[in-house]
């Protein structure tokens, strides 16, 4: 087997598996005669460990994704791969853009980690492919992102919270639980989480504002350039696939990651709103958006800590403080 892992420090969050484990997975999924000829680790993602695997006799490579070991997962990120798997039936509205799941295994009897085997999407990662186009041409890309987000947000759910649960009867309860989980995770690694605790208290105090959201909608969780594939060599950036829906939840579309990033800069991404539609800019919606930003920043702080970016972790406190001032 041509095995090409990404070399990382021994204490890195993402950990490779062994060639023997990849071969064992393919024996289970494709049969005892399946022989892996190559396994190349893909480095765009920052959570799961992902390989492009070529099995002799199969026309196309497949993607094999391994979740972190259970003991390495934060409370706020528990069993995200299982959450993604539970979301697949709800993503039928964008099925042509999605990889197909060939196998899912939560048994841990081959390796002590959840894993998924999926089809390989056509195209090149958008962060690489977009560089081949002048920036004004990127508007087509962001317009399409807006269309996809709007389509996913049209899917209605049974309650609020992660698709795989726990599901809450009100949006305020889901938001408060999320803020408290992130705070607990920050404290578990020795970081101050008083600001996230304060945000949770404000959410409880102003629960009526959150509970103006009465209809749970499907949120993508992480839809943006890093999780998008585009056609190689097309006249304009053309999306061929979207992936990694492990952070999906039922809630307020305004709390979704693509809405946050589309609003972050006044540049080509303004085309997002042409397809998605105008945002609610009323006082209640603005208050909720500030709270959602605190939640996003808390999750980002965890990610920064995980990857050793101590200066950025420190800077996150001032950004959260500014948003808390808007909520008071």
C-alpha positions in Angstrom: 0.0 0.0 0.0 1.2 3.5 -0.8 0.4 5.1 2.5 0.8 8.9 2.8 -0.2 10.3 6.2 0.3 13.9 7.2 3.2 14.2 9.6 2.1 15.8 12.9 3.6 16.2 16.4 2.8 13.3 18.7 0.5 15.6 20.8 -1.5 16.9 17.8 -5.3 16.7 18.0 -5.6 14.9 14.7 -4.0 11.5 14.7 -3.4 9.2 11.8 -4.5 5.6 11.7 -2.3 2.7 10.4 -2.3 1.2 7.0 -3.5 -2.1 8.5 -6.5 -0.3 10.0 -7.4 1.2 6.7 -7.1 -2.2 5.0 -9.3 -3.8 7.7 -12.0 -1.1 7.2 -12.0 -1.8 3.4 -12.2 -5.6 4.0 -15.3 -5.0 6.1 -16.9 -2.6 3.7 -15.9 -4.1 0.3 -15.3 -7.7 1.1 -12.3 -9.8 2.2 -10.8 -9.7 -1.3 -10.5 -5.9 -1.3 -6.9 -4.7 -1.6 -6.0 -1.1 -0.8 -3.4 0.2 -3.3 -3.1 3.7 -1.8 -4.3 5.8 1.1 -3.5 9.6 1.0 -4.5 11.7 4.0 -6.3 14.9 3.0 -5.4 18.0 5.1 -8.1 20.6 4.7 -10.3 19.5 7.6 -9.3 20.3 11.2 -11.3 17.7 13.1 -11.8 14.3 11.6 -8.9 12.5 9.9 -9.7 11.9 6.3 -8.1 9.7 3.5 -8.6 9.3 -0.2 -8.4 5.5 -0.6 -7.9 3.6 -3.8 -9.1 0.0 -3.8 -7.9 -2.2 -6.5 -10.6 -3.0 -9.0 -12.8 -0.1 -8.1 -13.4 2.6 -10.7 -13.0 5.5 -8.3 -11.3 6.2 -5.0 -13.4 6.5 -1.9 -13.1 8.8 1.1 -12.6 7.2 4.6 -13.1 9.6 7.5 -12.2 8.7 11.1 -13.6 10.7 14.1 -11.3 11.5 17.0 -11.2 9.0 19.8 -14.2 9.5 22.2 -12.0 10.6 25.1 -10.5 13.4 22.9 -13.9 14.9 22.0 -15.3 17.9 23.7 -18.8 17.9 25.2 -19.9 20.5 22.7 -18.6 18.3 19.8 -19.7 14.9 21.0 -20.2 12.3 18.3 -20.3 14.8 15.5 -19.8 12.1 12.9 -23.0 10.4 14.1 -24.8 13.8 14.0 -23.8 14.1 10.3 -25.0 10.6 9.6 -28.3 11.3 11.3 -28.6 14.5 9.1 -28.3 12.7 5.7 -32.0 12.0 5.2 -32.8 15.7 5.9 -30.3 16.8 3.3 -32.1 15.2 0.4 -32.9 18.7 -0.9 -29.2 19.0 -1.9 -28.6 15.3 -2.6 -26.9 15.8 -6.0 -24.2 17.9 -4.2 -23.6 15.4 -1.4 -21.2 12.5 -1.1 -23.0 9.2 -0.7 -22.4 7.2 2.5 -21.2 3.7 1.6 -20.7 2.5 5.2 -20.8 3.8 8.7 -19.4 1.9 11.7 -19.8 3.0 15.3 -18.8 -0.5 16.7 -15.2 0.4 17.5 -14.1 -3.2 17.1 -11.7 -2.5 14.3 -10.4 0.8 15.6 -11.6 2.7 18.7 -13.0 5.5 16.5 -16.2 6.1 14.5 -15.7 6.1 10.8 -17.5 6.8 7.6 -16.8 5.6 4.0 -18.1 7.9 1.4 -18.0 8.5 -2.4 -15.4 10.9 -3.6 -16.8 14.2 -4.9 -15.7 15.6 -8.2 -13.8 18.9 -8.4 -11.1 20.7 -6.4 -11.4 22.3 -2.9 -12.8 25.8 -3.2 -9.9 27.4 -1.2 -7.5 26.2 -4.0 -9.8 26.5 -7.0 -11.0 30.1 -6.3 -7.4 31.4 -6.7 -7.7 30.6 -10.4 -10.4 33.2 -11.0 -10.3 37.0 -10.6 -12.1 38.1 -7.5 -15.0 39.7 -9.3 -15.8 36.3 -10.6 -16.2 34.9 -7.1 -19.7 36.5 -6.9 -21.1 33.4 -8.7 -19.6 31.2 -6.1 -21.1 33.2 -3.2 -24.4 33.5 -4.9 -24.6 29.7 -5.1 -23.6 29.3 -1.5 -26.6 31.6 -0.7 -28.9 29.3 -2.7 -27.6 26.2 -1.0 -28.0 27.7 2.5 -31.5 29.0 1.7 -32.5 25.5 0.5 -31.1 23.7 3.6 -32.8 26.3 5.9 -36.1 25.5 4.3 -36.0 22.0 6.0 -38.2 21.9 9.1 -37.3 19.9 12.2 -38.9 18.3 15.2 -37.3 20.4 17.9 -34.2 22.5 18.6 -30.6 21.4 19.0 -28.3 18.9 17.3 -30.0 16.7 14.7 -28.9 13.5 16.6 -29.9 15.1 19.9 -30.4 16.2 22.6 -33.4 18.0 21.1 -35.1 20.8 23.1 -38.7 22.1 23.0 -37.5 25.7 22.8 -34.7 27.6 21.0 -33.6 29.3 24.2 -33.0 26.0 26.0 -30.9 24.8 23.1 -28.8 27.9 23.0 -28.3 28.0 26.7 -27.2 24.4 26.7 -24.8 25.0 23.9 -23.2 28.0 25.6 -22.9 26.0 28.9 -21.3 23.1 27.1 -18.7 25.3 25.4 -18.0 27.0 28.7 -17.5 23.6 30.3 -15.1 22.5 27.5 -13.1 25.7 27.9 -12.8 25.2 31.6 -11.8 21.5 31.1 -8.6 22.7 29.3 -7.8 25.4 31.8 -9.2 28.4 29.9 -11.4 31.1 31.5 -15.0 30.7 30.4 -16.7 33.4 32.6 -17.7 35.3 29.4 -19.5 32.3 28.0 -21.2 31.7 31.4 -22.3 35.4 31.3 -23.7 34.9 27.8 -25.7 31.8 29.0 -27.1 33.8 31.9 -28.1 36.6 29.5 -29.7 34.1 27.2 -31.7 32.7 30.2 -32.7 36.3 31.3 -33.9 37.2 27.7 -35.2 33.7 26.8 -38.4 35.4 25.4 -36.3 37.1 22.7 -34.8 33.7 21.6 -38.2 32.0 21.8 -39.5 34.3 19.1 -38.0 31.6 17.0 -40.7 29.0 17.1 -40.0 26.9 14.0 -36.8 24.8 14.0 -35.0 24.9 10.7 -32.0 22.9 9.6 -28.7 24.7 9.9 -25.6 23.5 8.0 -23.3 24.2 10.8 -20.1 24.7 8.8 -21.0 25.5 5.2 -18.2 27.7 3.7 -15.3 27.5 1.2 -13.3 24.9 3.0 -16.2 22.4 2.8 -17.1 23.1 -0.9 -15.7 21.6 -4.1 -15.7 23.5 -7.4 -15.3 22.3 -11.0 -11.7 22.3 -12.3 -11.4 24.7 -15.3 -15.0 25.9 -15.5 -15.5 29.4 -17.0 -16.6 30.7 -13.5 -16.4 29.1 -10.1 -19.0 26.3 -10.2 -19.9 24.3 -7.1 -19.8 20.6 -7.7 -20.2 19.4 -4.1 -20.5 20.2 -0.4 -19.3 18.1 2.5 -18.8 17.8 6.2 -22.2 18.4 7.7 -21.2 17.2 11.1 -22.2 20.4 13.0 -25.8 20.5 11.8 -28.5 21.5 14.2 -32.2 22.6 14.3 -32.6 26.2 15.1 -32.7 29.8 13.9 -31.1 30.2 10.4 -29.6 33.5 11.5 -27.3 31.4 13.8 -25.8 29.4 11.0 -22.1 29.6 10.0 -22.6 30.7 6.4 -24.9 33.6 7.5 -22.2 34.7 9.9 -19.4 34.6 7.4 -21.5 36.2 4.6 -22.1 39.2 6.9 -18.4 39.5 8.0 -17.1 41.5 5.0 -18.5 43.9 2.4 -16.8 42.3 -0.7 -17.7 39.6 -3.2 -19.6 37.6 -0.6 -22.4 40.2 -0.8 -23.7 38.1 -3.6 -24.7 35.6 -1.0 -27.6 37.8 0.0 -28.8 38.2 -3.6 -29.7 34.5 -3.5 -30.4 34.0 0.2 -32.6 37.0 0.8 -32.4 40.0 3.1 -31.6 39.6 6.8 -33.9 40.7 9.6 -32.2 43.8 11.0 -34.8 44.5 13.7 -33.8 45.0 17.4 -34.7 41.5 18.5 -32.9 39.9 15.5 -29.8 42.1 16.1 -29.7 41.0 19.8 -30.0 37.4 18.9 -27.2 37.8 16.3 -24.9 39.2 18.9 -25.5 36.3 21.2 -25.0 33.9 18.3 -21.6 35.6 17.6 -20.6 34.9 21.2 -21.5 31.3 20.7 -19.4 31.1 17.5 -16.5 32.8 19.1 -16.6 30.4 22.0 -16.5 27.5 19.6 -13.7 29.1 17.6 -11.7 29.6 20.9 -11.8 25.9 21.5 -10.6 25.3 18.0 -7.8 27.8 18.4 -6.7 26.2 21.7 -6.8 22.7 20.1 -4.3 23.9 17.4 -2.0 25.8 19.8 -2.8 29.3 18.6 -2.4 30.9 22.0 -2.3 34.5 20.8 -5.5 34.1 18.9 -7.1 32.5 22.0 -6.1 35.5 24.0 -7.5 37.9 21.4 -10.9 36.1 21.4 -11.7 37.5 24.9 -11.8 41.1 23.7 -14.0 40.1 20.8 -16.5 38.3 23.1 -16.4 41.2 25.5 -17.4 43.6 22.8 -20.4 41.4 21.9 -21.4 41.0 25.5 -21.6 44.8 25.8 -24.1 44.8 23.0 -26.3 42.3 24.9 -26.3 44.0 28.3 
